[in-house]
Amino acid sequence: MKLKVAVIGMGGRGLFFCDVFSNNPRSEVVAVCDLDRKRLDAVRECLGAKTAYYQDSLQMLSETDIDAVVVATNDTDHKEPVLQVLQAGRHCLVEKPMAQSLEDCDAMIAAAEKAGKILGVGLELRYCTLFQQMKEIIDRGDIGEIKLGWVVDNVSVGYTFFQRRFKHRSFAKSLLLQKGTHSIDLMNWFVGGNPIRVYGTGGLDYFGGKESPEKTCPSCMARKRCPYAPAALEYEGHCGVTLSNPVSCVFTSDVDVHDNAMLNVQYDNGVRTTYTECHFTPEYSREFTFVGDKGKIYGYYENTNFKIRVSRRHKEVVEEYTPPFIGGSHGGGDKGMIETFIDACLKGSEFIMDGLAGRNSVAVGLAGDESIRTGRPVDIC
């Protein structure tokens, strides 16, 4: 039996889901939906006549035999299609961030509970071998009960957010949601508690500036020496669809999101952590450190390069691990997410990236952004 999948939203990530589900022997893409007819025509060349094409999600849900739907619309537009899917009695996988408000997250969770269907959130790094092994080490008690932790996102590619609409609060809300949500979710997962209070500081210290909001790379005299100008205006995305590279200047005066942030997070189990995100570092990596009452664990992530180091109090021996990279994007996490989502839908097995996980990562990002803007700690309800 194959899982019948539909995908809503034909942007880059939506095309990825079309590609992987259509090429998985255990699933098939039976329908896709996007408001833009040109995007539908482009993906039709890849998926062919076996897939139905819609501009109306409600019509798609009423006319097509579907088991599960992936919602990969813009972050601003997750709530309505997710509710439509769940109310129609289908399983749902929504891209991260789950939503841009806790009210929207709560509405989705309530709809899933009422429908008795899966609500998964695209926090695929949980299925990366590095983080799977770190979680195993923590859960078996090697470092004891976690007391403190600190997590760092080094985002050398952060400039790409400032070439797109993500540089506007009206679209992204905060890069703590759009980018930080992955590492924040892992932090929440490792400490095993719910976040209850956040205090943050941050700023716009590199990107933004005085350039006109209309300025683009093709029209810029400095484009040949600018490290942020794309080498080509287009590239081939998933399903062979041609996509446009972002070309907005990263130094425009209309930038109003932070390019760096530092958060202190408190949890209901007494754990305290810090999270740091910087979008102008030389390297692109993630670093995780947690200290328990018996020892300490450090994890390093750099796409395909993974390292774990475990040390214990009163012992000189340090254990080191190099989890294997199994292939695929997001450190192999996408592959694991797809397979376990199919299993959850077809076999009823657990899908660990649920609505509460999505809500908690959003909660920390929103509270952190509010705290940065107000200068005060923010309690999470």
C-alpha angles and dihedrals in degrees: 000000000000125000109243106222133189125191125209115200123036100211122120096289094043090054088051091056091047089052099048098041093046091051097044112099090220098054143040134199106236099171142011131193135199134150090230113080091198091060091051091050090051095052091043088071088062104037098034132194095324089076125070119226125214142174092193118063095199091054090049092051093048097046105037133068100237132167100184138008130208114211109207101158124131114300089250092060107048101104104066099047091043091053091046091052095048094043088052089057099251131130114251137209112188124193120245134296090052091214142325097251136042089231090062091046091052092049091053093048091049091049092051092050092049093048094043090228135131117268108191127179124212098247091134098162087083086074095052109114091235094058094039089057093044090053091049092051092048095045095051089056101247092145095028122229112351114242105165139015143175129198128191129196111198103192111185089165092054090112089076090070089057091053090059141047090280088086088073122078089213089066108027101024087205138345086236083075102037097042109006096054093085097057092036089055091050090049090052091046095050096048092047097220142100118257113244107170136022133188118186145180126189147137151192098256106150114016125055120047138142104318120120115267087233094059115117135179097250091056095044120105090209096054095108092059099032112105091210099056110106117243090226134021094225140033137184112258131188117312088026092281116153112235132187122245114232111257106176113127112258092216100060123137094237096068108121106164124091120257093202136028141175120200134189110205129193123198134206090245093059098258119138125202142172126219124197125189123183125176099194104055121130092236135053108222147116125229127193128188126177128178121204132181089264104035151322136271128201124190127190124196126188107159098271100005114085131176135175126189123188124188130176134211116262092009128101097202116101118197118214128193133185107198113208123253106235096194133256134082128312091033091305091305094118091060092052093045093053094048095046092046090054089048092049093051097043101033105024094241123151122284105198097198096076135157094276091054089050092047094049093052091049091047093057092046094049094044091047092051092048092048092051090052097044101033091229135106114259125217118218118225 
